[in-house]
Every structure is written in C-alpha cells, then in structure tokens.
Amino acid sequence: MALQQTVETTVAGLGYDLVEIERSAGGLLRVTIDLPWQGASQSEAFVNVEDCEKVTRQLQYALEVDNVDYKRLEVSSPGIDRPLRHAQDFERFVGAVIDITLKAPMGEAAAGQVSANRKKFRGTLERAEDAQGQPGWQIVWSDEPVAKPGQKVSRKRTPAPLQALGFTLDELREARLAPIVDFKGRKPGTGAATPE
C-alpha cells in the first residue's frame, strides 16, 4: 500500500482530515491533520495534543505493518497559516484573509491596475461567479500602505480602492490562510485557530 493511501486511510479511520504529508531530509515524515468541517453552522473546534498523540500511535503501527521507511514521525495541526488545497477548504474559509500565489504572473490581464508580473496577493476570500455564471472564487484587497504602530494617518487621505481578482483552483500554485496574529483572538467565523 502506498504511503499516501496508508496515511489517508489511517487518519480518516480515526475521524480526522488529512491536510498534507511531507517528507524531509533525514527521514522525517510530517503529517498534518485537522478536524472535519461540518459546514458553516459548526462551531469551530481545533486539533489538540491528544488528537496528535492518538494519530501518531495509530500511524506508527500502520506504517510498520506496511513497511514504510522513515526515521521520525511528526503529527501536527495545520496552524495559523493552514494550506488551502481543495474546494471544501475554500468554502470553509470564505471571509478569511488568505495569501495566494498564482502559477503564472498576471500579464496583460492586469490592464495596468497591478504589476504585470505580480503573482502574490493577500486579501479576503469571497465567492464569485465567472463569465459563464459558474461558481468560483475571488480575493479582494486594497494596496493601502500599512500604518506602523503609533504612526498618525491623515483623515484627509483618500483610501486606496478595493480590487478583486477572480481565480480558479487550477490557476493557483499555493493558497494559505494569512498568518495574522491578533493577541485578542481571531475574529469569530474566520475558521482559524485562536492563539492561547
């Protein structure tokens, strides 16, 4: 049985979602898990140490049975910069601030609004429809300069306009939740972990 299939089957059998599997130099096998998403009505719960221990014990057994070669196994939660890979991930985090990297630069489609070779964007994830009326995604952002703590910002300054970029999952090289730390806690409904 292949590594991916062994890990997916084991993690799913314990009631968790597999976010990613990563092999590193030195024989490290890193597995990232999350709790399954039940829809917008679900109050957000988070992976804890006991969940990681339970998955680690079961994976050690399953990987030994399948004779998978690794030196060290690490099971963890996705963290505040959780990768978004599947349509369900994007559905789950609508309204959250995300970072995306496109496979190809904007090029002529930018029409002078942003740099033609720009690939990286940070903004709020929203649902959108493409030209054919098919459901899709967009990221909405403003190129407003970030004010430093204690810096006075003139009230007369006109804010930078909001911009939107529609995209398909096929156009993305990478998408992640933006690692924004607010020591007062994440805002409800963003789907991201609250720092403790």
Secondary structure, DSSP 8 states (H G I E B T S, - for coil): --HHHHHHHHHHHTT-EEEEEEEEGGGEEEEEEE-----TTS------HHHHHHHHHHHHHHHHHTT---SEEEEE---TT-B--SHHHHHHTTTSEEEEEESS--GGGGTTSS-TT--EEEEEEEEEE-TTS-EEEEEEEE------TT----TTS----EEEEEE-GGGEEEEEE-----TT---TTS------
